Amino acid sequence: MSTIDGLVPTDPVRTAVRFPLHLNVTILWEKGAFDAVTEDVSANGILFESEVKPPVGTVVEFKLAMPAEIMGAPEDVVLHCKGRIVRHQERDGRHLVAAVIEEYSLKAEHS
């Protein structure tokens, strides 16, 4: 591992830009479904706030409605994702859960 001025990095290198989008999301897992709100979204995954804490490694499915103005599209675009839980963290008294996206498809949504 390379260091800068003798310091070892503690955070893994991020390969995708994270966008601070607060979107409603429904998470589906082996024990059912629950609603959450994203803290940020990237091409690789999402970070969401939730009282439900699926264990790391849990397979999840979720849909994100990406607003048309963010996507540069005439209509909202729904991102259908399959992934898994990779991390839990506490921030300012809130429980955050990170999920990596392993498969996805995009669909235009008509309002």
C-alpha positions as CSV (number, residue, x, y, z in Angstrom):
1,M,0.0,0.0,0.0
2,S,1.4,3.4,-0.9
3,T,1.7,6.2,1.6
4,I,2.0,9.9,1.4
5,D,4.4,11.6,3.9
6,G,4.4,8.3,6.0
7,L,0.6,8.3,6.3
8,V,-1.4,5.2,5.5
9,P,-4.8,5.9,4.0
10,T,-7.7,4.5,6.1
11,D,-10.5,4.9,3.6
12,P,-10.7,2.6,0.5
13,V,-10.2,4.4,-2.8
14,R,-13.6,5.3,-4.2
15,T,-14.0,4.4,-7.9
16,A,-17.3,6.3,-8.5
17,V,-18.4,9.8,-7.7
18,R,-21.0,9.9,-4.9
19,F,-24.0,12.3,-5.3
20,P,-25.7,13.6,-2.1
21,L,-29.3,12.6,-3.2
22,H,-32.0,12.1,-0.6
23,L,-34.4,9.7,-2.4
24,N,-37.0,7.4,-1.0
25,V,-36.1,3.8,-1.6
26,T,-37.8,0.5,-0.7
27,I,-35.4,-2.2,0.1
28,L,-36.4,-5.9,-0.4
29,W,-34.6,-8.7,1.4
30,E,-35.2,-12.2,2.7
31,K,-37.2,-10.9,5.7
32,G,-39.5,-8.6,3.6
33,A,-39.4,-5.0,2.7
34,F,-38.7,-1.7,4.4
35,D,-38.5,2.0,3.4
36,A,-35.4,4.1,3.7
37,V,-33.9,7.4,2.4
38,T,-30.7,7.5,0.5
39,E,-27.8,9.6,1.9
40,D,-25.9,9.4,-1.3
41,V,-25.9,7.5,-4.6
42,S,-23.1,6.4,-7.0
43,A,-22.8,4.2,-10.0
44,N,-21.5,1.5,-7.6
45,G,-24.0,1.7,-4.8
46,I,-26.1,3.6,-2.3
47,L,-25.8,4.7,1.3
48,F,-29.1,4.9,3.1
49,E,-30.5,5.7,6.5
50,S,-32.6,3.0,8.1
51,E,-33.6,1.6,11.5
52,V,-33.6,-1.9,9.8
53,K,-30.1,-3.2,9.7
54,P,-29.7,-6.2,7.3
55,P,-26.4,-8.0,8.1
56,V,-23.3,-7.4,5.9
57,G,-23.5,-9.8,3.0
58,T,-27.3,-9.8,2.8
59,V,-28.7,-9.8,-0.8
60,V,-31.1,-6.9,-1.4
61,E,-33.1,-5.5,-4.3
62,F,-34.3,-1.9,-4.6
63,K,-35.8,0.6,-6.9
64,L,-34.7,4.2,-7.1
65,A,-36.7,6.9,-9.0
66,M,-34.1,9.2,-10.4
67,P,-35.7,12.6,-11.1
68,A,-35.8,13.6,-14.8
69,E,-33.9,16.9,-14.1
70,I,-31.0,15.0,-12.6
71,M,-30.9,12.4,-15.4
72,G,-31.4,15.0,-18.2
73,A,-34.4,13.0,-19.4
74,P,-38.0,14.1,-20.2
75,E,-39.3,11.7,-17.5
76,D,-38.2,10.2,-14.3
77,V,-36.0,7.1,-14.7
78,V,-36.4,4.1,-12.4
79,L,-33.2,2.2,-11.5
80,H,-34.0,-1.4,-10.6
81,C,-31.1,-2.8,-8.7
82,K,-29.8,-6.1,-7.1
83,G,-26.9,-5.9,-4.7
84,R,-25.7,-6.7,-1.2
85,I,-25.1,-5.0,2.0
86,V,-21.4,-4.1,2.5
87,R,-21.2,-1.8,5.5
88,H,-22.9,-0.2,8.5
89,Q,-21.9,3.1,10.1
90,E,-23.1,5.6,12.7
91,R,-23.1,9.3,11.8
92,D,-24.5,12.0,14.0
93,G,-26.7,9.4,15.9
94,R,-28.1,8.0,12.6
95,H,-27.6,4.5,11.4
96,L,-26.4,4.3,7.8
97,V,-26.2,1.2,5.6
98,A,-24.2,0.8,2.4
99,A,-25.2,-1.5,-0.4
100,V,-23.2,-2.2,-3.5
101,I,-25.0,-2.5,-6.9
102,E,-24.2,-5.8,-8.6
103,E,-26.9,-5.7,-11.3
104,Y,-29.2,-3.0,-12.6
105,S,-31.7,-2.0,-15.3
106,L,-33.2,1.4,-16.2
107,K,-36.8,2.1,-17.1
108,A,-38.6,5.3,-18.0
109,E,-41.6,6.0,-15.6
110,H,-44.7,7.6,-16.9
111,S,-46.4,9.8,-14.3
